[in-house]
Amino acid sequence: MNIGAITLIALGGALAIEGAAWAIFPGGLRRLYLDMVSEMGERDLHVSGLISVFIGMVLLFLGVNLLS
């Protein structure tokens, strides 16, 4: 299995889970997102985004090294 296939599987899985949550609980997720974002400052949003990028990169790195 190559990195392209793994990336597509991971992306597809993430989109499927996110889509299922929105399909099942659209009103609840909307309220959750609005409450969270309205309470967070811009700096907090930047930091949480950077943390997400870091965790994603670590997972990709680990996945690539496990395939080698």
Secondary structure as UniProt FT lines:
FT   HELIX           3..24
FT   HELIX           26..39
FT   HELIX           42..67
//
